[in-house]
Amino acid sequence: MLRILLYLVIALAIPVVFLYPQGILYGTYLNYLYIIGCAGLLALFRTTYVAGFSFKFYKYLFVLNLFANAVAFVFGQITLFQLVSGNAPLLCAFCLSFIISAWPLRRLSLLTKIISGTFLLVLLLIVLDGIWKPAWMYPLYYFQDTVEYENLFTFHHRAVGPLLSPVMSGFFCATLIAYCWVRLVYHKWSVFNSIVLIFSVLGLFLTASRTSMLALFIMFFFFFCFYKVRNKLVMVCLALIAVVVLGMSDLSFLDDTVQNLTSRNEQFSGGVFEGTGRSATFLSALRYKFDARCLLWGIGTAEYSVVEDTSFSLAHNGLLSIFLPFGMIGLYLHYRLYKHYLLFDDKKYVNKTYLLFVSLWIVLLLGTFFSADMPISYFSICLQAIVLAYADKQVGVN
């Protein structure tokens, strides 16, 4: 009984990542300390584990980032506090990868339930934020003085939930869409997965995240071009159900989101990146962040996140957010990671739906590289650590 309780405490590291009340506990770093403590606790009494590909990736990437940040600190580019905070997200991702890698197979159902319950609760909060805008949510999950309350009931508001940014919330919803899609297409039809899929689509729309919508389009294009669709009847039924549900539903509550997307899309009239600020962020990042260190180990995530004498800090581009903080070595590590999980034998994995989902999820992640810094986003790298480590666990189980 005591051992089960101990595993439950360790498994709670998952909801601590995604449901931590940033608005109340911002700056305390209790979430980081809890995750690191759980990994240390598991390491104390579990000496044997299978180190999967993702675990090794996060180990190497954390060491690389630690070295890059240390060099930046020695050169006086960052402070000691920035050195510590710049390494914390990758350390948490490494710890999460270790927790899942070292998790005993006989207790795997407990971990699976904790992950599933956490993700469903996050989705619920995103939908609540987008439709009903509950007043209690913003003091819990938004940084102080960052909520423009006058915009909450206008079309400018975008659903965020507990994930701090509409881009990350959109990517989270897109992740659930990809998972439910694979489960429905390659596995038996499920009412539960169908409902989660519908609410995930709704959540994505409420975030008004064009980055995640584009990434999802790229993922489906890749799916229909390169994956063998077996349950075509399921796909036809899903399409019919979607049409019927949309036709019978009152979608007036989405008017603000439609207006938000329409008003923001008008800036594309002058060109692909004209008026979006994306081209300016690319050039600003290269101007202020590029260094000779990028040709090897990079400048580190701490220096990369420092706001220079410019309106922009991050590059808002996945490739640059790997190259600038991690250098050519980091690019190579990420290339090996994506290649490992993207290339697979479709026939061999016909009954391994989770591995099929992971391969599609990598496409989804790469699709965000056009306009988001997912490789250095705290929520994104933690989500990636969980998704990929669990895939390694599935390989071990099978």
Secondary structure by P-SEA (a helix, b strand, c coil): caaaaaaaaaacccccccccccccccccaaaaaaaaaaaaaaaaccccccccaaaaaaaaaaaaaaaaaaaaaaaccccaaaaaaaaaaaaaaaaaaaaaaaccccaaaaaaaaaaaaaaaaaaaaaaaaccccaaaaaccccccccccccccccccccccccccaaaaaaaaaaaaaaaaaaaaaccccaaaaaaaaaaaaaaaaaccaaaaaaaaaaaaaaaccccccaaaaaaaaaaaaaaaaaacccccaaaaaaaaaaaacccccccccccaaaaaaaaaaaccccccccccccccccccccccccccccccaaaaaaacccaaaaaaaaaaaaaaacccccccccaaaaaaaaaaaaaaaaacccccccccaaaaaaaaaaaaaaaaaaaac
